[in-house]
């Protein structure tokens, strides 16, 4: 489950188990919420606790007449490109952008962050921007 906050609006997302393969595929059910902070309070009262918090700046790109989206995510650990659409659309646009299938990754941001921390010998915390220095900030240990 994820609570996404974008400005004053938010989204609650249920994420099903990923289906293995070349592409990341899983059931996602979403509903918009007018007050994501209040939703977080409700979830806390139901004994849900945040286990991993991350921040990113996302820019979405679309090509006219196509049913896919390319998103560029700037995170505290790097910049990532996500192509979301039908498999043929993903492959075609990955090639247009100079990527091979060997460049594909289905890793989650949590998985990428754990790997990042492990390689640097630093504790796994929340993946948030350090406002003063532009580097990841230490936070509570993620579970």
Order of alpha helices (4+ residues) and beta strands (2+ residues): beta-beta-beta-alpha-beta-beta-beta-alpha-alpha
